[in-house]
Amino acid sequence: MDYSAGILLAFGALVFWGVSDLITKITLHRESHWILLFGAQFIGGIALLGAAVWVGLQDILWRPELMLLAGLGFLNFFGMYTFYRSLKEK
């Protein structure tokens, strides 16, 4: 992987995570936790896959590591659920 592609993907992850965190905090009291967290994970995942294709990393879509990334996203989903639930309880 080219260093510039890695830097772009890392920056994209930072931006998309920050935006989804902000949107989630703002709308936490209006919607269900499950809907918000699913939307944040789904939009962030699609955006990062789109960025990977845009910078020329199409072969990442068919690698076995993609299932590992999906599993980590699933764990992140439940970690975020616990975090935002504890924020709402305070």
C-alpha positions as CSV (number, residue, x, y, z in Angstrom):
1,M,0.0,0.0,0.0
2,D,1.2,3.4,-0.9
3,Y,1.8,5.7,2.1
4,S,-0.3,8.5,0.7
5,A,-3.3,6.1,0.3
6,G,-2.9,5.0,3.9
7,I,-2.7,8.6,5.1
8,L,-5.9,9.5,3.2
9,L,-7.8,6.5,4.6
10,A,-6.6,7.4,8.1
11,F,-7.7,11.0,7.7
12,G,-11.0,9.8,6.2
13,A,-11.6,7.5,9.2
14,L,-10.9,10.4,11.6
15,V,-13.3,12.8,9.8
16,F,-16.1,10.3,9.4
17,W,-15.8,9.0,13.0
18,G,-15.9,12.6,14.3
19,V,-18.9,13.5,12.2
20,S,-20.8,10.3,13.2
21,D,-19.9,10.9,16.9
22,L,-21.3,14.5,16.7
23,I,-24.5,13.5,15.0
24,T,-25.0,10.6,17.4
25,K,-24.6,12.9,20.4
26,I,-27.0,15.5,19.0
27,T,-29.7,13.0,18.1
28,L,-29.2,10.6,21.0
29,H,-32.4,11.7,22.8
30,R,-34.6,11.7,19.7
31,E,-34.0,8.2,18.3
32,S,-33.3,4.7,19.4
33,H,-29.7,3.8,20.3
34,W,-29.8,0.9,17.8
35,I,-31.0,3.0,14.8
36,L,-28.4,5.7,15.4
37,L,-25.5,3.3,15.9
38,F,-26.4,1.2,12.9
39,G,-26.6,4.3,10.8
40,A,-23.2,5.6,12.0
41,Q,-21.5,2.2,11.3
42,F,-23.2,1.8,7.9
43,I,-22.5,5.2,6.6
44,G,-18.9,5.2,7.9
45,G,-18.2,1.8,6.4
46,I,-19.7,2.7,3.0
47,A,-17.8,6.0,2.9
48,L,-14.5,4.3,3.8
49,L,-15.0,1.5,1.2
50,G,-15.8,4.2,-1.4
51,A,-12.6,6.1,-0.4
52,A,-10.6,2.9,-0.8
53,V,-12.0,2.4,-4.3
54,W,-11.4,6.1,-5.1
55,V,-7.7,5.9,-4.2
56,G,-7.2,2.6,-6.2
57,L,-7.5,-0.1,-3.6
58,Q,-10.2,-2.2,-5.3
59,D,-8.6,-5.5,-4.3
60,I,-9.3,-4.8,-0.6
61,L,-13.0,-5.5,-1.3
62,W,-12.3,-9.2,-2.0
63,R,-9.7,-10.0,0.7
64,P,-10.4,-12.3,3.7
65,E,-9.4,-9.4,5.9
66,L,-12.7,-7.7,5.0
67,M,-14.5,-10.2,7.2
68,L,-12.1,-9.4,10.0
69,L,-12.9,-5.7,9.5
70,A,-16.6,-6.4,9.6
71,G,-16.2,-8.3,12.9
72,L,-14.3,-5.4,14.4
73,G,-17.0,-3.0,13.2
74,F,-19.5,-5.3,15.0
75,L,-17.5,-5.1,18.2
76,N,-17.2,-1.3,17.8
77,F,-21.0,-1.1,17.4
78,F,-21.5,-2.6,20.8
79,G,-18.8,-0.6,22.4
80,M,-20.4,2.6,21.1
81,Y,-23.8,1.4,22.3
82,T,-22.3,1.0,25.8
83,F,-20.6,4.3,25.7
84,Y,-23.7,6.3,24.6
85,R,-26.0,4.5,26.9
86,S,-23.8,5.5,29.8
87,L,-23.8,9.1,28.6
88,K,-27.5,9.1,28.5
89,E,-27.8,7.7,32.0
90,K,-25.6,10.4,33.5
